[in-house]
Amino acid sequence: MYARSSKALSKGRAAQTSPFAQQVRTAKLLRWDSDTRMSRQMEDLIEARDFLAFCLENQDSFTRRDWLASLTLLTTRRHLDIGPHLRSPPTAASGGSAGGIDRLPPQSTCAASFAAYNEAVLKRVSLFEDSLHLLIHRYGVLSYSPALWRLSGYVESRVAGMAMAKVALTAWGLAKALVSHEDVWRQIGRQVTVRTDELGGIDAAMLAWSFARIERRKPAEILALKTRITALLNNGSAESSSQLTAQDLCMAFRAFASLTPRDTAFLSALLAATRRLADEERVALPSQGLTSLWSALADLGQAGWRDDNAIEWLCEESRRLRLDHTFNQNMVAEIALAVRQLQVRDPRIVYQLVHWVDKKGECLRAEQLLTVVDVFSSMDINHEGAWKRLGTRVQRAAIELDMADIQRILQAFEHVGQLNDRVRGVLSLFISTKGDEMAYGTT
């Protein structure tokens, strides 16, 4: 995710001039200056339930900036439960109007508080007339599609009046939550084709990512983005080059690998430019950028396009992954899958994956756990420390998987010679339990 300073965004485009700024903008955490009395009080409330209670209690005193602060800080509160999500437009079956989805029974007290909080925010949407993009972005970070579907009509009539940096951030927020409202995206696409020259590098990259995310492949829109990125790459002025970073190109490369995988000439040019800019900036590519490149190359490899020089460069760039605090389990799983698909066994990248699992494997969620176990087994990676962590974790998390996946995990441990009696016993119990559920249903 590409986090921006909210103050800078309200003025247009965030400046990226230092290695520190480039590092922060790819972090999972959003930056926010708590510069109001309410936001400073909110900052000290770590638990989501307490945080939401404070917001609801003081909602009548909140200013626009307090609401934005609350949405920003909410992304890092503990034990947040935002309740049901919505991946498609609201229908009568889900409660009638777009507002009906939020009246679904909450799954917890926290979910009920969030539903009330969400209503309080949306009731005051007129406060965000000049910062609607920030509201959309925050809901996008939360991946809370019900609110974004409800805001779609409001967004549609205002896209044309936004600066292109704001249009790009709006598109990112909608795409992040898979909100594919056709009328809104038609307006966004029209701005891309009509106001192409107003796009900065990060704006073009974010729009490309957004189109790829919702699988929007309108030729005119894609051509406009390609033309703008090419122009920025070919323009040697300091002003233009500062608008396009290696990280922007990583995001663009991942997007176009999905949108136009057969345009190998453009993809090769993007990859070469990424390497050149990474060398010029003299900073290591952050984990999100490296993950995007690994994943894109794996997808292109499946389509028959492979660049061994790029893979060699990626292996070298990946040597510092373990030092990046933003390197997380989703990235580990994604890179692991890519490395297997590309049939890369280079120790420079394999070690980063093994090191992460050896240090943090006990926090893997069930889906990522299955991926890592499967990849390590198929690649015959039998690092004792890593498998010990995985063995500890499967005893807690594997029950969340279905019976076939649990059987795969059992076979994987056996394949690498890391199956002990305890792991075998627990997994066998899980398999038996899943079998009973299939036969008799859950209690």
C-alpha positions in Angstrom: 0.0 0.0 0.0 1.2 3.5 -0.8 0.5 5.8 2.2 0.7 9.5 1.7 0.8 12.4 4.1 -2.8 13.7 4.4 -1.7 17.4 4.5 0.3 17.0 1.3 -2.5 15.3 -0.4 -5.0 18.0 0.4 -2.7 20.3 -1.6 -2.3 17.9 -4.5 0.7 15.6 -4.8 2.9 14.4 -2.0 6.5 15.3 -2.4 9.0 12.4 -2.3 12.5 13.8 -2.1 14.3 11.7 0.5 15.0 8.0 1.1 13.1 8.3 4.4 10.0 9.6 2.5 10.3 6.9 0.0 10.4 4.3 2.7 7.5 5.6 4.7 5.2 5.9 1.7 5.3 2.2 1.2 4.7 1.2 4.8 1.4 -0.3 6.0 0.9 2.4 8.5 -0.6 5.7 7.6 1.0 8.9 8.7 -1.0 11.4 10.6 -0.1 14.5 12.7 -2.4 14.6 15.7 -2.8 18.3 15.7 -6.2 18.7 17.4 -7.3 18.1 21.0 -9.6 15.2 20.0 -7.0 13.5 17.8 -4.4 13.7 20.6 -6.9 11.9 23.0 -7.7 9.3 20.4 -4.1 8.5 19.8 -3.8 7.1 23.4 -6.7 4.7 22.9 -5.1 1.5 21.6 -8.1 -0.9 21.8 -10.6 -0.5 19.0 -13.6 -0.9 21.3 -12.5 2.0 23.5 -11.5 4.1 20.5 -14.9 3.7 18.8 -16.7 4.4 22.1 -14.8 7.7 22.4 -15.6 8.6 18.8 -19.3 8.0 19.3 -19.4 9.8 22.6 -17.8 12.9 21.1 -19.1 12.8 17.6 -21.0 16.1 17.9 -17.7 17.8 18.8 -15.7 16.3 15.9 -14.4 18.5 13.1 -13.7 17.3 9.6 -10.0 16.8 10.6 -11.0 14.8 13.7 -13.1 12.4 11.6 -10.1 11.9 9.2 -7.8 11.4 12.2 -10.2 8.8 13.6 -10.4 6.9 10.3 -6.6 7.0 10.0 -5.9 5.9 13.6 -8.5 3.2 13.4 -6.4 1.3 10.9 -3.9 0.5 13.7 -6.2 -0.1 16.6 -6.1 -3.5 18.3 -8.9 -6.1 17.9 -10.8 -4.1 15.3 -13.9 -6.0 13.9 -15.6 -4.1 11.1 -18.3 -6.7 10.6 -19.6 -7.9 7.2 -18.0 -6.9 3.9 -19.7 -6.4 0.6 -18.0 -7.5 -2.7 -20.9 -6.6 -5.0 -23.6 -3.9 -5.3 -26.3 -4.0 -2.6 -29.5 -5.7 -3.6 -32.9 -6.2 -2.2 -31.8 -9.5 -0.8 -29.1 -7.8 1.3 -31.4 -5.2 2.7 -32.7 -3.2 -0.2 -30.7 0.0 -0.6 -27.0 0.5 -0.3 -27.6 1.5 3.3 -29.2 -1.9 4.1 -25.9 -3.8 4.3 -24.9 -2.0 7.5 -28.1 -3.2 9.2 -27.0 -6.8 8.9 -26.6 -8.4 12.4 -23.1 -7.5 13.8 -20.9 -10.3 14.7 -19.5 -8.7 17.9 -19.8 -5.7 20.1 -16.9 -4.0 18.3 -18.7 -4.6 14.9 -21.8 -3.0 16.3 -19.8 0.0 17.5 -18.1 0.2 14.1 -21.5 0.1 12.3 -22.7 3.1 14.5 -19.4 4.9 13.9 -19.7 4.3 10.1 -23.2 5.8 10.2 -21.9 8.8 12.1 -19.2 9.4 9.4 -21.5 8.9 6.4 -24.1 11.2 7.9 -21.5 14.0 7.8 -20.2 13.3 4.3 -20.8 17.0 3.4 -17.9 17.9 5.6 -15.5 16.1 3.2 -16.4 18.1 0.1 -12.8 19.1 -0.5 -11.2 16.0 0.9 -13.5 13.2 -0.4 -10.5 11.4 -1.7 -9.1 11.1 1.8 -12.4 9.6 3.1 -12.4 7.1 0.2 -8.7 6.3 0.8 -9.3 5.5 4.5 -12.2 3.2 3.9 -10.1 1.6 1.2 -7.3 0.9 3.7 -9.9 -0.7 5.9 -11.2 -2.6 2.9 -14.7 -1.7 4.1 -16.7 -1.9 0.9 -20.3 -1.2 2.3 -19.4 2.4 3.0 -17.7 2.8 -0.3 -20.7 1.4 -2.2 -22.8 3.9 -0.4 -20.4 6.7 -1.3 -20.2 5.8 -5.0 -23.0 8.0 -6.2 -21.6 10.9 -4.2 -18.2 10.3 -5.7 -19.5 10.0 -9.3 -20.7 13.6 -9.5 -17.5 15.0 -8.1 -14.7 13.2 -9.9 -14.5 15.7 -12.7 -13.8 18.5 -10.3 -10.9 16.7 -8.5 -7.2 17.2 -9.2 -5.8 14.1 -10.8 -3.8 13.2 -7.7 -7.1 13.1 -5.9 -8.7 11.0 -8.7 -5.9 8.5 -8.4 -6.2 8.2 -4.7 -10.0 7.8 -5.0 -9.5 5.1 -7.6 -7.1 3.3 -5.3 -9.5 3.3 -2.4 -12.4 2.0 -4.4 -10.2 -0.7 -6.1 -8.7 -1.8 -2.8 -12.2 -2.8 -1.6 -13.2 -4.2 -5.0 -15.9 -1.6 -5.5 -16.5 -1.8 -9.2 -19.4 0.7 -9.6 -19.4 1.1 -13.4 -20.6 4.8 -13.5 -17.9 5.9 -11.1 -15.2 4.1 -13.0 -16.4 5.4 -16.3 -16.0 8.9 -14.9 -12.5 8.1 -13.6 -11.5 6.6 -16.9 -12.7 9.7 -18.7 -10.6 11.9 -16.6 -7.6 9.7 -17.3 -8.0 10.0 -21.1 -8.9 13.7 -21.1 -6.4 15.0 -18.5 -3.5 12.6 -19.0 -0.9 15.3 -18.9 -1.8 16.2 -15.4 -0.8 12.8 -14.0 2.3 12.5 -12.0 4.2 9.2 -11.8 2.7 7.9 -8.7 -0.8 8.9 -10.0 -0.4 7.0 -13.2 1.0 4.0 -11.3 -1.9 4.0 -8.8 -4.5 4.3 -11.5 -2.9 1.4 -13.4 -2.9 -0.7 -10.2 -6.5 0.2 -9.6 -7.6 -0.8 -13.1 -5.8 -4.1 -12.8 -7.3 -4.7 -9.4 -10.9 -4.5 -10.7 -9.9 -5.9 -14.1 -10.8 -2.8 -16.1 -9.2 -3.1 -19.5 -10.4 -0.2 -21.5 -7.9 0.2 -24.4 -8.0 4.0 -24.4 -7.5 4.3 -20.7 -4.6 1.9 -20.7 -3.0 3.6 -23.6 -3.3 7.0 -21.9 -1.5 5.6 -18.8 1.3 4.0 -20.9 1.8 7.2 -22.8 2.1 9.3 -19.7 4.5 6.9 -18.0 6.6 6.7 -21.1 6.7 10.5 -21.4 7.8 10.8 -17.8 10.5 8.3 -18.3 11.7 10.0 -21.5 11.6 13.5 -20.1 15.0 14.3 -18.6 14.0 17.4 -16.6 14.6 17.3 -12.9 10.9 18.2 -12.2 9.5 15.3 -14.2 12.0 12.7 -13.0 11.2 13.5 -9.4 7.6 12.5 -10.1 8.5 8.9 -11.0 10.4 6.7 -8.6 11.5 3.0 -8.7 8.7 2.2 -6.3 6.1 3.8 -8.6 7.5 1.7 -11.5 7.3 -1.5 -9.4 3.6 -0.8 -8.9 3.1 0.0 -12.6 5.0 -3.1 -13.7 2.8 -5.3 -11.6 -0.3 -3.7 -12.9 0.6 -3.8 -16.6 1.8 -7.4 -16.3 -1.9 -8.1 -15.5 -3.5 -5.6 -17.9 -1.4 -6.2 -21.0 0.9 -9.2 -20.4 1.6 -9.6 -24.2 3.1 -6.1 -24.5 6.6 -7.3 -23.7 8.3 -4.3 -25.2 6.6 -1.9 -22.8 7.1 -4.3 -19.8 10.8 -4.7 -20.7 11.1 -0.9 -20.8 9.4 -0.6 -17.4 11.7 -3.2 -15.9 14.8 -1.6 -17.3 13.7 1.8 -16.0 13.0 0.4 -12.6 16.5 -1.0 -12.3 18.0 2.3 -13.5 16.0 4.4 -11.1 16.7 2.0 -8.2 20.4 2.4 -8.9 20.1 6.2 -9.2 18.1 6.6 -6.0 20.7 4.4 -4.2 18.1 3.0 -1.8 17.0 -0.6 -1.5 13.7 -1.4 -3.0 11.2 -1.8 -0.2 9.5 -5.1 0.4 6.2 -4.1 -1.3 8.0 -3.2 -4.5 10.1 -6.4 -4.5 6.9 -8.5 -3.9 5.2 -6.8 -6.8 8.1 -7.6 -9.1 8.4 -11.2 -8.0 4.7 -11.8 -8.5 4.6 -10.0 -11.8 7.5 -12.0 -13.2 5.9 -15.2 -12.0 2.7 -14.4 -13.8 4.5 -13.4 -17.0 6.5 -16.6 -16.7 3.3 -18.6 -16.8 2.4 -16.7 -20.0 5.8 -17.7 -21.5 7.8 -14.5 -20.9 10.9 -14.9 -18.8 13.8 -12.5 -18.1 16.7 -14.3 -16.4 18.7 -11.1 -16.0 15.8 -9.5 -14.2 15.5 -12.5 -11.9 19.2 -12.3 -11.1 18.8 -8.7 -10.2 15.8 -9.4 -8.1 17.7 -12.1 -6.2 20.4 -9.6 -5.4 17.9 -6.8 -4.4 16.1 -9.3 -2.2 19.1 -9.9 0.1 18.0 -7.2 2.4 14.4 -8.2 2.7 14.8 -9.5 6.3 15.9 -6.0 7.4 12.7 -4.4 6.2 10.2 -4.1 9.0 7.3 -4.0 6.5 8.1 -7.4 5.2 5.0 -9.4 6.3 3.4 -12.8 5.9 1.4 -11.9 2.9 4.5 -10.9 1.1 6.3 -14.0 2.3 3.5 -16.2 0.8 3.3 -14.3 -2.4 7.1 -14.3 -3.0 7.2 -18.0 -2.1 4.6 -18.8 -4.7 6.5 -16.7 -7.3 9.8 -18.3 -6.6 8.3 -21.8 -7.0 6.6 -20.9 -10.2 9.8 -19.4 -11.6 11.8 -22.4 -10.3 14.3 -20.2 -8.6 16.3 -21.9 -5.9 18.8 -19.1 -5.4 19.9 -18.9 -1.7 19.7 -15.1 -1.7 15.9 -15.1 -1.9 15.3 -18.6 -0.3 17.2 -17.5 2.8 14.9 -14.4 3.3 11.8 -16.6 3.3 13.4 -19.2 5.6 14.7 -16.5 8.0 11.2 -14.9 8.2 9.5 -18.2 9.0 12.2 -19.2 11.5 11.7 -15.9 13.4 7.9 -15.2 12.9 6.4 -18.4 11.6 4.2 -18.8 14.7 2.1 -15.8 13.7 1.1 -17.1 10.2 -2.6 -17.1 9.4 -4.1 -20.4 8.1 -4.1 -19.4 4.4 -0.5 -18.2 4.4 0.6 -21.1 6.6 -0.7 -23.6 4.0 1.1 -21.7 1.2 4.4 -21.6 3.0 4.2 -25.3 4.0 3.3 -26.3 0.5 6.1 -24.3 -1.2 8.8 -25.3 1.3 7.8 -29.0 0.8 7.7 -28.9 -3.0 11.1 -27.1 -3.0 12.6 -29.6 -0.5 13.4 -26.8 2.0 13.9 -28.7 5.2 15.4 -26.0 7.5 14.8 -27.5 11.0 14.1 -24.2 12.8 11.6 -23.0 10.2 9.7 -26.3 10.2 9.7 -26.3 14.0 7.9 -22.9 13.9 5.5 -24.3 11.3 4.9 -27.4 13.3 3.9 -25.2 16.3 1.7 -23.1 14.3 -0.2 -25.8 12.4 -1.4 -27.2 15.8 -3.3 -24.0 16.3 -4.2 -22.7 12.9 -4.7 -25.7 10.7 -8.2 -26.4 12.1 -9.4 -23.3 10.1 -8.6 -25.1 6.8 -10.7 -27.7 5.1 -9.9 -31.4 5.3 -8.1 -31.7 2.0 -5.7 -28.8 2.9 -5.0 -30.3 6.3 -4.1 -33.6 4.6 -1.7 -31.6 2.3 0.0 -30.2 5.3 0.4 -33.6 6.9 1.9 -34.9 3.6 4.2 -31.9 3.4 5.7 -32.5 6.9 6.1 -36.1 6.0 7.8 -35.4 2.7 10.6 -33.2 4.3 11.0 -35.6 7.2 9.8 -33.1 9.9 6.7 -35.0 11.0 6.8 -35.9 14.7 4.2 -37.7 16.7 2.7 -34.6 18.2 2.1 -32.9 14.8 0.8 -36.1 13.3 -1.6 -36.6 16.2 -3.0 -33.1 16.1 -3.4 -33.0 12.3 -5.0 -36.4 12.4 -7.5 -35.2 15.0 -8.3 -32.1 12.8 -8.8 -34.4 9.8 -11.2 -36.6 11.8 -13.1 -33.5 13.0 -13.5 -32.2 9.5 -14.7 -35.6 8.4 -17.3 -35.6 11.1 -18.4 -32.1 10.1 -18.8 -33.1 6.5 -20.9 -36.2 7.5 -23.0 -34.8 10.3 -22.7 -31.0 10.1 -21.4 -28.5 12.6 -22.9 -28.3 16.1 
